[in-house]
Amino acid sequence: MSIEYKGSGSDVLNKHGDGSLPSISAHAFCVTDSLYSVIEKSKIDRRMNRVNMRITKGSITEAIDVFADSATPNLLIIQTTVDSRKILSSLEPLAEVCDSTTKVIVIGETNDVLLYRELIASGISEYLIEPLSVSDIIKAISNIFVEKNKEDSFGSSIAFIGSRGGVGSSTIAHNCAFSIASVLATDTILADLDLPYGTANINFDQDPIYGILDLISSSGKIDEGLVDKIMVRYVENLSILTAPAILDCTYDFDEKDILPVIELLKRIAPLTILDLPHIWNRWNRQILTLSDKVVITTSLDLVSLRNTKNLIDFLTKNRPNDKPPYLVINQVGMPKKPEISIDDFCAPLGIDPSVIIPFDAFVFGISANSGKMIREMNPQSSVSNLLVDFSNILLDRITIVKPKNAIYDKIKTFLKIK
């Protein structure tokens, strides 16, 4: 029997900015149901989207039978329950059918430092002990196939999307980018991906000749030098890639055109903020799936509730091993606008809001009309402070857990002042 694997090309040691593992082939042989389940779950993790993983119930003997007349993949994961003193000898027949370039992870039952050293010395790439999690498996594979080179290190990405048009997702994204750059002193790139209607150029009062579309349209011929020329330096630590925001053409392209651009941005800066449009196509969906974190901005109405629930369900299904998205409830307390209560809104979502932003026509209006961020115009305002707090949460610098009543009281006090 001959087995063919996809994804076992020459790019095994490529690095990927979205946290994905490189394109490799792998075959796992599992004895226990628990490990089989973990490997199955790892297959659908967003970081494994380039890995062609097969799973077989069995151990060393089954692996030898399979590869007696077939080429071995880039990676073999072998679980064994034999006595620790016999593991090395039991692996010898496997070595005879294993290609010299194949990496091997052995999963055993014994926590034995001497055995670990002997296995590593014999050419085994890693020795793990059950119970294991999906993260353990992915980390082990990453340690083998992803080069740890500081020069090629990657930053992270945060995708912002609104539950519907008009909820203020772009405003939140832009202000968070500014807060992260100016207050938290983190080098940040803001990419406006709402190509026909993006507002980054207006909100930051910029009118550059080139923008994000020029990178997407460059057919892979982009490098850091080109990005540096196109980016607008707004303040120290914040660079912006604006959208064309014109309607003289359509913006139909494949995810393969935009994902390399995002990877390159993550090579350049520790943090990339992605301001996504309220559309549903392949590349927007793929960006949501592959981003390190996702922020959903919503408002307290039925349409937003339905759409937020759909987004959360999609992310839960396609990012099963990631943290839930961050939920921003915006425009709370808008005069004469009936609202669903926050408790009733969040109950079907299964997550709590990360931040609740009260409606403030003056603060948001003067910021928008001035082409400046809220922190620049009203640094002491409640909204500005909330956005800084939320920016800290996004960067995992603080975790704010407050009683809901405290949040309500803060908003009520704010609205009463207004």
Secondary structure, DSSP 8 states (H G I E B T S, - for coil): -----SS-STTTT---TTS---SEEEEEEESSHHHHHHHHHHHTSGGGTTEEEEEEE--HHHHHHHHSSS---SEEEEE--S-GGGHHHHHHHHHHHS-TT-EEEEEES---HHHHHHHHHTT-SEEEESS--HHHHHHHHHHHHS---GGG---EEEEEEESSTTS-HHHHHHHHHHHHHHTS---EEEEE--TTT--HHHHTT---S--HHHHHTTTT---HHHHHHHSEEEETTEEEE------SS-----HHHHHHHHHHHHHH-SEEEEE--S--SHHHHHHHHHSSEEEEEE-SSHHHHHHHHHHHHHHHHH-TTS---EEEEEEET-TT-----HHHHHTTTTS--SEEEE--HHHHHHHHHHTS-HHHH-TTSHHHHHHHHHHHHHTTS------HHHHHHHHHHHHHH-
